[in-house]
Amino acid sequence: MDRRRPSDMDEFLQIVAEPRPLRRMTRSPRIPLAPAQERMWHAAALGNSADWNVARAFRIRGAAVNISALSTAIEDVVRRHAPLRTCYPATANGPIQVVFDADVARVEVHVVDSFAGELEDRIAEFSADAFDLATDLPIRARVYRLGARDVVLALVVHHISLDGQSIGPLMRDLVTAYLARAARQAPVWTPLAVDYIDYTLWKHEYLGAYDDPGSRANAQLRYWANNLVGRPTPMELPYDHRAESSCGTKSSGPTPDAAGDLIQVHLDPALHRALHQRARKAGASMFMLLQTAFAIGVAAFASSPDVTVATAVSGRDDPLLADLVGNLADDVLMRIRLDRATDMTDLIDQVRRVALAAFANPDTSNPRLQRSLPQDPSHPLFQATLILQRADAAPPGAEPGGLSIAEIPTGVVRAKHDLEFGLTENYDHTGEPAGITGPFLYPMARFDRDTAVRFVEKFTATVELIASGYDGPIAPLISHTPRRRPRRTPRYRTTSH
């Protein structure tokens, strides 16, 4: 029997092979940012904090709304979820997280009498003010009273403290707290197994130090640096307007004004089903097919067979993270070489491989990667992104406490990237495909609406081509971009915001 003591290398290999699970972590005096937070913090430091405000509005009707109970419920939720009471000051060793004590974190909820016709303008105005991440709570709330039984709750949270998948647990907890406070009781929740600080400390333990050649952090950074070297940057998109740089020249760098517009896209159930059939045949996912169509559209518009696009990863693989409010999502890049694909099947397979590799390396923050690449730092890492999520039809249920709660548009459109799809797969209660919907966002400082519509048309035509089983060459699809598609009955629709 071998009784030798394990060497340091043995212990290192065991740690690499079997990372310690997510758990409650010992607190340290200095809590760094989670990797998913770094991009937002650096953008705020450059003066772009307001671009990362996440605004959501919920109309509450059906019973007399107890404003005092609603205000207290918001504070209950802030007490439960630490990121909603965290500020992010700079230090000599980099930005850190500082969590306010729950007893002193107060959210002032002002009540404003209003009417439906002005709501979007008023909510947009409310959401426009920037947070000072060094000192402010990253959440604001306001109630617009349309009547005693009809109010709109507007919540504005900085993205550094919240991601898209936080909205579900946030609203569930808020409803629970409101119903309890309206009954003059404290809310009763299942305690969270871990909090966001536990997640942050665990993530840094898991990744290790970037200056350690054997760490996961270093390995992921090397992957991206090798994968992205030599790519065209920036992509030359057909801008209708170019931003003025500080030296007075025309620039295709970051858009100084993120005010955007959107085009609503709807791919019908028949097309959705056809995409499922193609995905099964190709051994790919729905996301991979849509990302293939997106890459073709971007390549056609940029007149480049080498494009880098992005998507988001949720960062919630561990079930312990499902009920957390916080920012766990981050961007990953996908460099797609259309000139290396012989036909559509080959390109879909390339996108599949690129996506899987990207998802396996999700933790290198954009600011760190940008510093590591031989590119002009004024150019963004990516200009085009497509995100796909899934919404399953929920069976009808009783309205909580006699209340009807529905999310409504806020009127806030911030386009931080040149081309951006936020798509949702919809399914009916039987699990059958019910269509793909969502907005295409674009910055009005870059594109006229006609150009944006033309891009959506190109993307949708390519989606239809993929769904039809097309397996021909790729080059003709990116050689030119027609200004108008042939007239026929469309299987999608676009509508103005």
N, C-alpha and C positions, 0 to 999 in steps of 0.2 A: 504494500500500500504506500503510495507517494505521500509523505508527510511534510514535504517542503513548504515553507511559508510563501505566500504569494508575493511576487515582486511588485515594485511600483508600477511596472508596465502591465502586469496582470490586473492590478486594481484599476488602472486607467482604462484598459480594454473593457472591463466589467462595467465601469461607469458609462462609457460610450455606448455599449450594447444595451444596457438596461438603465435608462434614466430613472431617477427617483420620481415617484408619482406626485402629481399635484396634491398639495396638502396645506395645512396651516403652517405658516413660516414664522421663524423667530424674527421679530422686528429689529431693524437696525436704525441708527440715528438718521441715516441718509437714505431716502428712498428714491432711486433713479426713475426716469420715465420708462414706461414699457416701450418696446420697439415700435408698436403701432402708434404711439403718441408723438414720436419725434418729428414727423413731418409737419403736423399741425403746430407744434411749438415753434419750429423754425419759421414757418410761414407767418405766424403771429409776430415773431421778433422782427420780421421784415416789414411789418405794417399791414399785413393782410389778414388780421385776425377775424374780422367780420365775415370774410368769405367762407369761413368754416362754422358759422352759426347754423345750427340745425333747428328749423322752426316747424312745429307741428301744432295743429289746431283741432279741437274736438268739440263738437256740438252736443250739448247735454239737454235733453228734453223729456217731458212726460210726467214730471213731478216737480213740485216746488224745490228749487235748488238752495241748499243751505250753504251760503257763501262762507260763513265762518268755519263750518265743518270742512269745506273744500280747501280753504287756506291751511287749516291744521293738517289735513291729509297730505298736502304737498310737503309740509315740513316733516311729516312721518316718513315719507318716501326718501327725502333727503337724509334723514337720520339713518335709514336702513342701508342706503347705497352710498358708500364713501366717495366715489368719484364725483357725485353731485355737490360735495362740500370740500373739494380739493382745489388748491391753487398751485401754480407751477412757477415758482421764482427761479431766476438764474443764480448760480453760485460760481465760485472760482473753479469748481470741478464739474460744471455743467448744470443743466436744469434738474430740478428735483420735484417730487410730489410732497406737498404739505397738506395734511388732512385737518380741517377745522374740527374742533370738538363739537359733537352733535348738539350740545346745549347752547352753543353760541352761534351756530349756523342758522341764520334766519332768512327766509325768502319773503320779501314783501309782495303781497298780492293785491294790486290795485283793481278796483272794480270800475268799469267805464260803461255808461249807457250808450248803446249803439243801435244800428239797424243793419239788416243783412246786406244791403247794397253797398255799404262802405267797408265791410269787414276786411276784404283782402287788402285794401290800401292801408287800413289801420294796423293790421297784423304785420304787413311788410315794413311799415315804418317802425313798429315796435321791435322787430327782429334785426334792424339794420345796425344798431349800435354795437360797437366792438366791446368784447370783454377784455379787461386787463388781466391776463392770465397770472400775473405775479401776485395779485392781491384780491381779485374778485371771486365770489362764488360763480361757478360756470353755468348757472341756471337762473332764468328769469321767468316769471309767470304773470299773466294778466287775465282777468275775466271781463268779457264783453257781454253785458246784460241786454238781451233782446226782449226779455219779458220775465215775469216771475217763474215761469216754467220753461224757459228757453234761454240758455246761456252758452257762450263759447269760451272754452279755456284755451289760451294760447301759451305754449311752452317754448322757450328758446334755450337751447343747451349748446355749449361749445362742443364741437366734434371731438376734441381731445378727451372729453369725459363720457362720450356716448357714441354708439354706432347704430346701424339700422336694426340689428337684431336685439338691441336693448329696448326698443319701443314696446314689444310685447310684455316683458316682465314689468316694465315701468308702469304701463297702464293697468295691468292686473293688480299690482300692488296699490296703485292710486285708488282704484275702485274699492278694493278691500278696505283701505284706510278711510275712504269717504263714508262708506256705509257704516263702519264702526263709529266714526266721529259723529255722524248724524244721529246715531242711537246713543250718543254720550258715553261711548266706550273707547278704549284703546284698541288699535288693530292687533290681531293675533296672526302672525305669519310663521311658517316653518323657518327656523333659523337657517341662514345661508351656511353651507358647508365650508366655503372659503370666501374671502372678499377680494377686491381688486388688488390690494397691496400684496396679499398672498400670491395672486397670479403674477404680479410684476416680479417679485423676488424669486419665485419659482422659475419664471421664464429666463431670468438672468443666470440662475444656477444651471438651468438646462443648456443654455447657449454657451456659457463660459466667456472668456475674454477674447477680444478680437486679436490681441497680440500673442495669443497662445496658438501655435501652429496646429495643435491637435484638437482644438475646440470646434464645436459645431458652428459657432459664430464665424470663425475663420474659414471653415470649409464652405459655408454658404456664401460668404463674401467672395471667395476665390471662384466659385461656380459662376456668380453673376459677372464678375470682372472678365472672366474668360469668354463667357457666352455673348457678352454685349460689345466686346472690343471690335472696332471697325465698322459699326453700324452707321448708317446715315443719320446725322442729327444736326439741326432739326430736319424733320420731314418738310418738304416744300409743298404745302397744301395750297389750294387755289383761293387764297384770301381775297375777299372783296375790299378789305381795309387792313392796313398794317399799322401797328402801334409805333408811336414815336419813342425812340430810345432817349436816354438822358443826354446824348451828344447830338441829338437832332436828326439822326438818320432813321430810316425805316427799319423796324425790327420785327422778326418773326419769333421772338422769345416769349416769355410769359405775358399773358394779357393783363394790362394794368387795370382794366375795368371788367369785372367778372359778371356784370349784369347780363343775364341771358334770356333766351326765349326757348320755347319747347314745341315740339311736334309730337302729338300722341300717335303711337303706332299700335295697330291691332292686326295680328295674324290670326286668321280664323281657325276654328276647330279642325276643319278638313286639312288645312295646311299643317297644323300641329300634328295631326295623326300621321300624315305622310312623312314628316320629319322623324317621328318615332320609328317608322319602318326603315328609313335610311340609316338612322343611328344604329339600330339593331344589326343591320346588314354590315355596317362599317366597323362594328365593335367599338363605337364611340358614344359619347353622351350628347344630350341635347345642347349643352353649353359648347361642346367642341364643334358641332355643326354651325351654330350661330357665330362662333368666333372665327370659323373659316370664312363665312360670308362677310364678316366684318373686315377681316384682313384683306380680302379681295377688294372690297370697297375702298379701304384706306389706300391700298396700293394703286388703284386706278386713279384716285384723286391726287395722290402724291407723285404719280408717274414714277414709282419706284417698286421694284420687285422684292425689296428688302425692307420690311416694316417692323416696327416695335409697337405693340399695343399692350394694354394692361387690363387686368381685372382685379377683383377684390377676393380675398380669402377671409372666412368668418373668424378663424382663430378659436372656434368653440368646439373643438373635437372632443374635449373631455366633458362628460355629462355634468360634472360639478360646476361648469361655467354657464350652463343653460339659463339660469335665473339671475345672472349678474347683469347689472347696469354698468356699462363702462365701454371703453373703446378697445376692442380686441381685434377688430378687422384691420387688414392692411392690404396694400397694393402689391401685386406681383406682375412682373413684365413677361411678355411673350414675344420673342424675336422670331418672325416667320419669314422664311426664304422662299418666296413663291417661285423664283427662278430655278429652284432645285426640285420642283414637283413636276412630274411628267403629265399627270392628269388629276382629276378631282379626287379620286380615291387616294392617290399618293399624297395630295395636299392635306386631306382630312387625317390621314395617318400621321403626317408630320405635326399637325396641330395637336393631335392626341398626345404624341410623345413630348412635345414642347410644354403642353399644359401640365402633364404629370410631373415633369422635371421641375416646373415652376412651383407647383403645389408642394413639392418635397423640399423646397428651399424658400420658405415664406417669411423669414424673420430678419432679413437685412433691410433696415430702414432706408427710405429714399435719400435722405440727406447724407448718410454714410456712404451709400453706393455712389452718389453723385461726386463725392469727394475722391472716390477711388478710380473713377473712369477718366481717360484722357479726352475730355470734351470741354467745350466752353461752359463754365459753370452758370452762365446766364441762360443757357438753354435748358428746358425742362427734360426730365428723364423720358417722359412720354407725352404725347399730345392727344391720344385717342384711347378710350376705355369702353369696355362693354361688361356690364354686370348682369348676371341672371340669377334670379331667386325663384323659389317655388311657393305657390299659395294653394293649399288644399281647401276645398269647400268644407266649411264646418256645418254640422247639423244645426237647425234652428234651436235656440234655447230661450229660456226666460230672460227678460230684461232685468238686470240687477237692480233691486230696490225700486222697480217700476220706472227705471230710467232708460231712455234710448240714447246710446253713445255712439256717435259716428264721426270718423275723421273727415275733415273738410279741407279744401285747398287753402293754402296760406297766401298765395300771390307772390311768394318768394321764389325766384329762379336765379340761382347762382351757377354759372358755367365756368368751372375752374379749369376745364380742359377744352380743346378745340372741338372734339367730336366725342359725344358721350351718350351711350345707351344705358338706361336702367330698366331692364326687362323683367317681367314676371311670368312664369308658367302657371296657367290656371287649370284646375281639374274640377270636375263636378263631384257630387257626393258618391258616385260609383267608382271614381278614380279614372274616368275617361278624360282624355285631353279636351279642354274647353277653350283653347286659344292662348296666344302669347301677347301680352299687352305691356305698355310702358312708354315713358317719354324718351325722345331724343333731345338732348340739350346742346345748345351751341351759344357761344358768346356773340352778342350783337356788335361788339367792337371789332370782330373779325369777319363775320359773314352776313350777307344779306339773306333774307328768308328764302329766296328762290334757290340760292346755292345749297342751303340746308335741306330744302325739300328734295333737291336733286340727289343729295347724298342718301337720304332715306329711300328714295326710289331705287337707287343703285343697290343698296343693301337688301331691300325687300325682293327685288328681281333676282338677286343672287340666291337668297334663301329659297325662293320658288324653284330656281334651277336645281339646287341641291336636292330639294324634296322630290323633284320629278325623276331623280335617278341619273342626272347628267354625269357622265364620266369622261368627258372630253378634255382637251388641253386647257391649261390655265392662261396661257399668254393672251389669247383673244379677249379674255374677260378683263384684263388690266391694261390693254393697249390704248383704250380710249374710254371716255365717259360720255355717253350720249346725253344731250340736254333734255330730251324728252323720251319717255318710254312709249312704245306703240299703244294706241288706244285699244283698251279691252276692259272687261269687267274686272276691277281690282279685287284682290283677296286681302287687302289691308286698307286701312283708311288713315289719313292724317288730319288732325284738327289743331287749330290754334289753341294756345293756352288762354 
